[in-house]
Amino acid sequence: MQDEDWPQGKQGMNGSSYHIALMAVAWLLLSACSGPTLLTRHDYEPSRQALSNADIKRAIDDLPRGEKGGFITTMERTYLELLQGRPSIEPLAALAAKIDDLVHYQVSREARSFFYLKTPDDYYPGEHEIVWMHLMLSWGYALRSEYEKSCVEIRIADSLLDYTRRPAGRFDDPMLRLMAAALWAACGDWEESRVDLRAAVKLDSSLKWAKQLAEIADPPAELVVVLAGTGPEPYWDPTFDPSLLRAGRNVAFKFSGQKSQLVMTDRDGLHIAASLSPDVRPWYERHFQRNNAIEDLIQDSHFGKDITTEGAIAGLKIGGTGLLGVGLVGGSIVVGGGIAYAGLEAGNGDLFFVGLFLGGVGVKCGMEMIADGIADSANTFNEEVDPSPRYRMVRFLPEYLWFGVNDAPLSPPLAVRGGNEAAYKLPTQSFGKSVRVTILYYPDVQYSWPNNNVSQHNNFVDCVKLGMKR
């Protein structure tokens, strides 16, 4: 087709220009659709609210729809479904099979003790997320009574924690060890369970109850693991750093779990002693450090681009609003002063005071316009360069757990109570070859329990809005 065959625009656009413009529009449309939108903190708010009220079904229903099939969303959905007693682990097992051979062990000076991998969806999971992935798979297989497969997954998790070729500073964690110990017991291998209990004690000497349990040759009849918390949320923490860009993209993590004194009983009123594990703060501190170690240049360049762009926009907004404000101040002085002067010359006191009033109001409004423009621009600047809403991580992981032991069989369902709340009867999900292991979820966050019935969630939220505390 020749250029003359193209229709002419209203303003005389020739065929070649029209062709180029059409191609540019098409390119922009393709660019807009070329990649998936990454989920942000805001996308998770409905699901997190449901989980904080122990409404796991609703938490699953409210999960954001983006990043389907990615590592993050697959981990989150699998965890919530396991809490419901549904071992829907096929998507996670398929993902694990793809990425297990991709684990790399970084031995550079900056990150000599970290291990990492890059998933097919361009995410670098935290070390704790990889270990937790295998523990969740073990949990799922145990719920299906596929104990051989369950043991394989725990062994992989332990191997990542025990990787001996890495130097001092390798990743290990007492809470993950306690979870592995419970799963080993469910698989019928009490000796391996004792190994993980001793490893947890070595990592945290305050776990005297774990040390005593590891010294018992014969396993107890029942183990109860109560997972708690809704997982931390990142927030912007722009602390000092020799690199100003790196300081500006620092994040810290806020945890919601209350670490209440847990009271747990079975249907017959039998009390089950519950011991608290260490929390998972080191997971996220290390995750952030690891991200810095392997992605500093990328992150710095992205943050530098954002801060430059948003700084320029904020400067233009401040400048534009400032000019308007200055104009209003100057105009008010001129107009108000002129009216006041005219009143003074004419001996008209009313006109004089009208001039002063108009001038004063104008000056006040102009100054407020300048201040508001600066504040609005500063807030917009902060929102755009704040990295925390877009910080990539697996959400809804437990913040800590309680470990309960009983030598006699328990009568389900179990009831738990934390702090001053009423006891709540939890649905029992038990499994195990010789030791019966029960894994439960208790949010342990402020305003977490709507009386004794999760179905009363909406009424409870309404009460909270009215300021009614339990």
C-alpha positions as CSV (number, residue, x, y, z in Angstrom):
1,M,0.0,0.0,0.0
2,Q,1.4,3.4,-1.0
3,D,1.4,6.4,1.4
4,E,-1.2,8.1,-0.6
5,D,-3.6,5.3,0.0
6,W,-3.7,6.0,3.8
7,P,-6.5,8.3,5.0
8,Q,-5.5,11.8,5.8
9,G,-5.9,13.2,9.3
10,K,-8.0,16.3,10.0
11,Q,-4.9,18.4,10.4
12,G,-3.2,17.2,7.3
13,M,-1.3,14.1,8.6
14,N,0.4,12.4,5.7
15,G,0.4,8.6,5.1
16,S,3.8,8.0,6.5
17,S,3.1,10.0,9.7
18,Y,-0.2,8.2,10.1
19,H,1.5,4.8,9.7
20,I,4.2,5.6,12.3
21,A,1.5,6.9,14.8
22,L,-0.5,3.7,14.3
23,M,2.5,1.6,15.0
24,A,3.4,3.6,18.1
25,V,-0.2,3.2,19.5
26,A,0.0,-0.6,18.9
27,W,3.4,-0.8,20.6
28,L,2.1,1.1,23.6
29,L,-0.9,-1.3,23.8
30,L,1.3,-4.3,23.6
31,S,3.7,-2.9,26.2
32,A,0.8,-2.3,28.6
33,C,-0.2,-5.9,28.2
34,S,3.2,-7.5,28.0
35,G,3.7,-8.4,31.6
36,P,1.6,-9.3,34.7
37,T,1.0,-6.7,37.3
38,L,2.7,-7.6,40.6
39,L,0.6,-7.8,43.7
40,T,1.0,-5.2,46.4
41,R,0.2,-5.0,50.1
42,H,-3.2,-3.4,49.4
43,D,-4.3,-6.4,47.3
44,Y,-3.9,-8.6,50.4
45,E,-5.9,-6.5,52.9
46,P,-9.2,-8.4,52.6
47,S,-7.6,-11.8,52.9
48,R,-5.4,-10.7,55.9
49,Q,-8.4,-9.3,57.7
50,A,-10.2,-12.6,57.3
51,L,-7.2,-14.6,58.5
52,S,-6.9,-12.4,61.6
53,N,-10.4,-13.5,62.4
54,A,-9.6,-17.1,61.8
55,D,-12.0,-17.2,58.9
56,I,-9.7,-19.3,56.7
57,K,-12.3,-20.0,54.0
58,R,-12.9,-16.4,53.5
59,A,-9.2,-15.7,53.5
60,I,-8.8,-18.2,50.6
61,D,-11.8,-16.7,48.8
62,D,-10.3,-13.2,49.2
63,L,-6.9,-14.0,48.0
64,P,-5.9,-11.6,45.1
65,R,-6.2,-13.1,41.6
66,G,-2.9,-11.8,40.2
67,E,0.4,-13.7,39.7
68,K,-1.5,-17.0,39.2
69,G,0.8,-20.0,39.3
70,G,3.7,-18.0,40.7
71,F,5.8,-19.1,43.6
72,I,4.4,-16.5,46.1
73,T,0.7,-17.1,45.4
74,T,1.1,-20.9,45.2
75,M,2.8,-20.9,48.6
76,E,0.1,-18.7,50.2
77,R,-2.9,-20.7,48.8
78,T,-1.3,-24.0,49.8
79,Y,-0.7,-22.8,53.4
80,L,-4.3,-21.6,53.9
81,E,-5.7,-24.8,52.4
82,L,-3.5,-26.9,54.7
83,L,-4.9,-24.9,57.6
84,Q,-8.3,-26.1,56.5
85,G,-7.1,-29.7,56.4
86,R,-7.1,-29.8,52.6
87,P,-3.8,-31.1,51.3
88,S,-4.1,-29.5,47.9
89,I,-0.4,-29.6,47.3
90,E,-0.2,-30.6,43.6
91,P,0.6,-27.1,42.3
92,L,3.3,-26.6,45.0
93,A,4.8,-30.1,44.4
94,A,5.0,-29.4,40.7
95,L,6.7,-26.1,41.3
96,A,9.1,-27.6,43.8
97,A,10.1,-30.3,41.2
98,K,10.9,-27.5,38.8
99,I,13.0,-25.3,41.1
100,D,14.8,-27.7,43.5
101,D,17.7,-28.2,41.1
102,L,18.0,-24.5,40.7
103,V,19.2,-23.7,44.2
104,H,22.5,-21.9,44.1
105,Y,24.9,-21.3,47.0
106,Q,26.4,-17.9,46.9
107,V,30.0,-17.8,48.0
108,S,31.0,-14.2,47.2
109,R,32.4,-12.0,49.9
110,E,29.1,-10.1,50.3
111,A,26.8,-13.2,50.5
112,R,29.0,-16.1,51.3
113,S,26.5,-17.9,53.5
114,F,23.2,-17.4,51.6
115,F,21.6,-19.8,49.3
116,Y,19.1,-18.6,46.7
117,L,17.3,-19.5,43.5
118,K,15.3,-17.6,40.9
119,T,11.9,-19.0,40.2
120,P,10.3,-19.1,36.7
121,D,8.3,-16.1,37.6
122,D,11.4,-14.0,38.4
123,Y,11.2,-14.1,42.2
124,Y,14.1,-14.9,44.5
125,P,12.5,-16.8,47.4
126,G,13.8,-16.3,50.9
127,E,15.7,-19.2,52.4
128,H,13.0,-19.7,55.0
129,E,10.4,-19.8,52.1
130,I,12.2,-22.7,50.4
131,V,12.5,-24.7,53.7
132,W,8.9,-23.9,54.5
133,M,7.8,-25.1,51.1
134,H,9.2,-28.6,51.8
135,L,7.7,-28.6,55.3
136,M,4.3,-27.8,53.8
137,L,4.7,-30.6,51.3
138,S,5.6,-33.0,54.1
139,W,2.5,-31.8,56.0
140,G,0.3,-32.3,53.0
141,Y,1.6,-35.8,52.3
142,A,1.1,-36.7,56.0
143,L,-2.5,-35.6,55.9
144,R,-2.8,-38.0,53.0
145,S,-1.1,-40.7,55.0
146,E,1.7,-40.8,52.3
147,Y,4.4,-41.0,55.0
148,E,7.3,-42.0,52.8
149,K,6.8,-38.9,50.6
150,S,6.4,-36.9,53.8
151,C,9.7,-38.1,55.1
152,V,11.5,-37.2,51.8
153,E,10.3,-33.6,52.1
154,I,11.4,-33.2,55.7
155,R,14.8,-34.6,54.8
156,I,15.2,-32.1,52.0
157,A,14.2,-29.3,54.4
158,D,16.8,-30.5,57.0
159,S,19.5,-30.8,54.3
160,L,19.0,-27.1,53.4
161,L,19.3,-26.2,57.1
162,D,22.3,-28.5,57.5
163,Y,24.2,-27.7,54.3
164,T,27.8,-28.3,55.6
165,R,29.7,-26.9,52.6
166,R,28.5,-23.4,53.4
167,P,30.6,-21.5,56.0
168,A,29.6,-20.1,59.3
169,G,26.5,-17.9,59.1
170,R,24.4,-20.4,57.1
171,F,20.7,-20.3,57.5
172,D,19.1,-22.3,60.3
173,D,16.1,-21.6,62.5
174,P,14.7,-23.1,65.7
175,M,11.0,-22.7,64.7
176,L,11.6,-24.6,61.5
177,R,13.5,-27.2,63.4
178,L,10.5,-27.6,65.8
179,M,8.1,-28.0,62.9
180,A,10.4,-30.6,61.3
181,A,10.5,-32.4,64.6
182,A,6.7,-32.7,64.8
183,L,6.6,-34.0,61.2
184,W,9.3,-36.6,61.8
185,A,7.3,-37.8,64.8
186,A,4.2,-38.1,62.5
187,C,6.3,-40.2,60.1
188,G,7.2,-42.6,62.8
189,D,10.9,-41.6,63.1
190,W,11.3,-40.4,66.7
191,E,15.1,-40.5,66.5
192,E,15.1,-37.9,63.6
193,S,12.6,-35.9,65.6
194,R,15.0,-35.8,68.5
195,V,17.8,-34.7,66.2
196,D,15.8,-31.6,65.2
197,L,14.7,-30.9,68.7
198,R,18.4,-30.9,69.8
199,A,19.2,-28.6,66.8
200,A,16.5,-26.2,67.9
201,V,18.0,-26.1,71.4
202,K,21.5,-25.5,70.0
203,L,20.1,-22.5,68.1
204,D,18.2,-21.2,71.1
205,S,19.3,-22.3,74.6
206,S,16.1,-21.0,76.2
207,L,14.1,-23.9,74.8
208,K,14.6,-26.0,77.9
209,W,11.3,-27.9,77.3
210,A,12.6,-29.0,73.8
211,K,15.8,-30.2,75.5
212,Q,13.8,-32.3,77.9
213,L,11.6,-33.7,75.2
214,A,14.7,-34.6,73.1
215,E,16.0,-36.7,76.0
216,I,13.0,-38.9,76.1
217,A,13.7,-42.2,74.4
218,D,10.1,-43.2,73.7
219,P,7.8,-40.8,71.8
220,P,4.7,-39.3,73.5
221,A,1.3,-40.3,72.3
222,E,0.3,-36.8,71.1
223,L,2.0,-33.7,69.7
224,V,0.0,-30.5,69.0
225,V,1.4,-27.7,66.9
226,V,-0.5,-24.4,67.0
227,L,0.6,-22.0,64.3
228,A,0.0,-18.3,65.2
229,G,0.1,-14.9,63.6
230,T,-0.9,-13.6,60.2
231,G,2.7,-12.9,59.0
232,P,4.5,-9.6,59.1
233,E,4.0,-6.6,56.9
234,P,6.9,-4.6,55.6
235,Y,7.1,-0.8,56.2
236,W,9.4,1.9,55.0
237,D,12.4,2.5,57.3
238,P,14.7,5.0,55.5
239,T,17.6,4.8,58.0
240,F,21.1,6.1,57.5
241,D,23.4,4.3,55.1
242,P,26.6,5.3,53.4
243,S,24.6,4.8,50.2
244,L,21.7,7.3,50.3
245,L,19.8,5.2,47.7
246,R,20.2,2.0,49.7
247,A,19.1,3.8,52.9
248,G,16.0,5.1,51.1
249,R,14.8,1.6,50.1
250,N,15.3,0.0,53.6
251,V,12.3,-1.8,54.9
252,A,11.5,-3.2,58.3
253,F,8.7,-5.6,59.4
254,K,5.8,-5.2,61.7
255,F,4.4,-8.3,63.4
256,S,0.8,-8.7,64.6
257,G,1.1,-11.7,66.9
258,Q,0.6,-11.1,70.6
259,K,2.5,-14.1,72.0
260,S,-0.3,-14.8,74.4
261,Q,-0.2,-17.3,77.2
262,L,-2.0,-20.1,75.5
263,V,-4.4,-22.4,77.4
264,M,-5.3,-25.6,75.5
265,T,-7.7,-28.4,76.6
266,D,-9.4,-31.3,74.9
267,R,-13.2,-32.2,74.9
268,D,-12.9,-33.8,78.4
269,G,-11.2,-30.8,79.9
270,L,-7.7,-32.4,79.9
271,H,-5.1,-29.6,80.0
272,I,-2.3,-29.8,77.4
273,A,0.9,-27.9,78.2
274,A,1.9,-25.6,75.4
275,S,5.3,-24.1,75.0
276,L,6.1,-21.1,72.9
277,S,8.7,-21.2,70.1
278,P,11.0,-18.3,69.1
279,D,9.4,-16.0,66.6
280,V,10.5,-15.6,62.9
281,R,11.9,-12.1,62.9
282,P,15.3,-13.4,61.8
283,W,13.7,-14.9,58.7
284,Y,12.8,-11.5,57.4
285,E,15.9,-9.6,58.5
286,R,17.9,-12.2,56.7
287,H,15.6,-12.1,53.7
288,F,16.2,-8.3,53.4
289,Q,19.9,-8.7,53.8
290,R,20.0,-11.5,51.2
291,N,18.0,-9.4,48.8
292,N,20.6,-6.6,49.3
293,A,23.5,-8.9,48.7
294,I,22.3,-10.3,45.4
295,E,20.3,-7.4,44.0
296,D,21.9,-4.2,45.2
297,L,22.7,-2.8,41.7
298,I,19.2,-3.6,40.3
299,Q,17.4,-2.2,43.4
300,D,19.6,0.9,43.5
301,S,19.0,1.6,39.9
302,H,15.3,1.2,40.2
303,F,15.1,3.3,43.4
304,G,17.3,5.9,41.8
305,K,15.1,6.2,38.8
306,D,12.0,6.4,41.0
307,I,13.4,9.0,43.3
308,T,14.6,11.2,40.4
309,T,11.4,11.0,38.5
310,E,9.1,11.5,41.5
311,G,11.4,14.2,42.8
312,A,11.1,16.1,39.5
313,I,7.3,15.7,39.5
314,A,7.1,16.8,43.2
315,G,9.3,19.8,42.4
316,L,7.0,20.9,39.5
317,K,3.9,20.5,41.7
318,I,5.5,22.5,44.5
319,G,6.7,25.1,42.0
320,G,3.3,25.4,40.3
321,T,1.3,25.6,43.6
322,G,3.9,27.9,45.0
323,L,3.5,30.4,42.1
324,L,-0.3,30.3,42.5
325,G,0.0,30.9,46.2
326,V,2.5,33.7,45.8
327,G,0.3,35.3,43.2
328,L,-2.7,35.1,45.5
329,V,-0.7,36.6,48.4
330,G,0.6,39.4,46.2
331,G,-2.7,40.1,44.5
332,S,-4.5,40.2,47.9
333,I,-2.0,42.7,49.3
334,V,-2.4,44.9,46.2
335,V,-6.2,44.7,46.0
336,G,-6.9,44.7,49.7
337,G,-4.3,47.4,50.3
338,G,-5.8,49.5,47.5
339,I,-9.3,49.3,48.9
340,A,-8.0,50.1,52.4
341,Y,-6.1,53.1,51.1
342,A,-9.1,54.3,49.2
343,G,-11.3,54.0,52.3
344,L,-8.6,55.9,54.3
345,E,-8.5,58.7,51.7
346,A,-12.3,59.0,51.6
347,G,-12.6,58.8,55.4
348,N,-14.7,55.7,55.0
349,G,-13.8,53.4,57.9
350,D,-16.0,50.5,56.7
351,L,-14.3,50.5,53.3
352,F,-10.9,50.7,55.1
353,F,-11.6,47.6,57.2
354,V,-13.1,45.7,54.2
355,G,-9.8,46.3,52.4
356,L,-7.8,45.0,55.4
357,F,-10.1,42.0,55.7
358,L,-9.9,41.1,52.0
359,G,-6.1,41.5,52.0
360,G,-5.7,39.4,55.2
361,V,-8.0,36.6,53.9
362,G,-6.2,36.5,50.6
363,V,-2.7,36.3,52.3
364,K,-3.9,33.6,54.6
365,C,-5.4,31.5,51.7
366,G,-2.3,32.0,49.6
367,M,0.0,30.8,52.4
368,E,-2.2,27.8,53.0
369,M,-2.2,27.0,49.3
370,I,1.6,27.0,49.3
371,A,1.8,24.9,52.5
372,D,-0.8,22.4,51.2
373,G,0.9,22.1,47.9
374,I,4.2,21.3,49.5
375,A,2.6,18.7,51.9
376,D,0.6,17.1,49.1
377,S,3.6,16.8,46.9
378,A,5.7,15.5,49.7
379,N,3.1,12.8,50.5
380,T,2.8,11.8,46.8
381,F,6.6,11.6,46.7
382,N,6.8,9.4,49.8
383,E,4.0,7.1,48.4
384,E,5.8,6.6,45.1
385,V,9.3,5.9,46.5
386,D,8.2,3.9,49.5
387,P,9.3,0.4,48.6
388,S,7.3,-1.4,51.3
389,P,3.9,-1.8,49.5
390,R,5.7,-3.5,46.6
391,Y,8.1,-5.6,48.7
392,R,7.9,-9.1,47.3
393,M,7.5,-11.9,49.9
394,V,5.3,-14.9,50.7
395,R,2.6,-13.6,53.1
396,F,0.5,-15.5,55.7
397,L,3.4,-17.6,57.1
398,P,3.2,-18.2,60.8
399,E,5.1,-15.8,63.2
400,Y,5.7,-18.5,65.9
401,L,4.1,-21.7,67.2
402,W,3.1,-23.4,70.4
403,F,4.3,-27.0,70.9
404,G,2.1,-29.2,73.0
405,V,2.9,-32.7,74.3
406,N,0.7,-35.2,75.9
407,D,1.4,-38.8,77.0
408,A,-2.2,-40.0,76.8
409,P,-4.5,-39.8,73.8
410,L,-6.6,-36.6,73.5
411,S,-10.3,-36.3,72.9
412,P,-11.0,-33.9,70.0
413,P,-12.0,-31.2,69.4
414,L,-9.3,-29.1,71.1
415,A,-10.1,-25.7,72.6
416,V,-7.6,-22.9,72.9
417,R,-7.7,-19.6,74.7
418,G,-5.2,-16.8,74.6
419,G,-5.0,-13.8,76.8
420,N,-8.5,-12.8,78.1
421,E,-10.4,-14.3,75.2
422,A,-13.0,-17.0,75.5
423,A,-12.0,-20.5,74.6
424,Y,-12.5,-21.4,71.0
425,K,-13.0,-25.0,69.8
426,L,-10.7,-25.7,66.8
427,P,-11.4,-28.2,64.1
428,T,-9.0,-31.1,64.6
429,Q,-6.7,-32.2,61.8
430,S,-4.6,-35.1,63.0
431,F,-2.3,-37.6,61.4
432,G,0.6,-39.8,62.2
433,K,1.9,-43.4,62.1
434,S,2.7,-43.9,65.8
435,V,2.6,-40.4,67.3
436,R,-0.6,-38.5,66.6
437,V,0.2,-35.0,65.4
438,T,-2.3,-32.2,65.3
439,I,-1.6,-28.9,63.5
440,L,-4.0,-26.1,64.3
441,Y,-4.2,-22.3,63.6
442,Y,-4.8,-19.6,66.2
443,P,-4.3,-16.0,64.9
444,D,-3.4,-14.5,68.3
445,V,-3.9,-11.0,67.1
446,Q,-5.9,-8.1,68.5
447,Y,-9.6,-8.5,67.9
448,S,-9.1,-11.9,66.4
449,W,-12.0,-14.0,67.7
450,P,-15.7,-13.3,67.1
451,N,-17.1,-14.9,70.3
452,N,-17.0,-18.7,69.8
453,N,-18.1,-18.9,66.1
454,V,-16.1,-17.9,63.1
455,S,-19.4,-17.4,61.2
456,Q,-20.1,-14.4,63.4
457,H,-17.2,-12.6,61.7
458,N,-19.3,-9.7,60.3
459,N,-21.0,-9.0,63.6
460,F,-17.7,-9.0,65.4
461,V,-16.2,-6.5,62.9
462,D,-19.2,-4.3,63.4
463,C,-18.7,-4.4,67.2
464,V,-15.0,-3.4,66.7
465,K,-16.1,-0.5,64.6
466,L,-18.3,0.7,67.4
467,G,-15.4,0.5,69.8
468,M,-16.7,-2.6,71.8
469,K,-13.7,-4.5,73.1
470,R,-13.9,-8.1,74.3
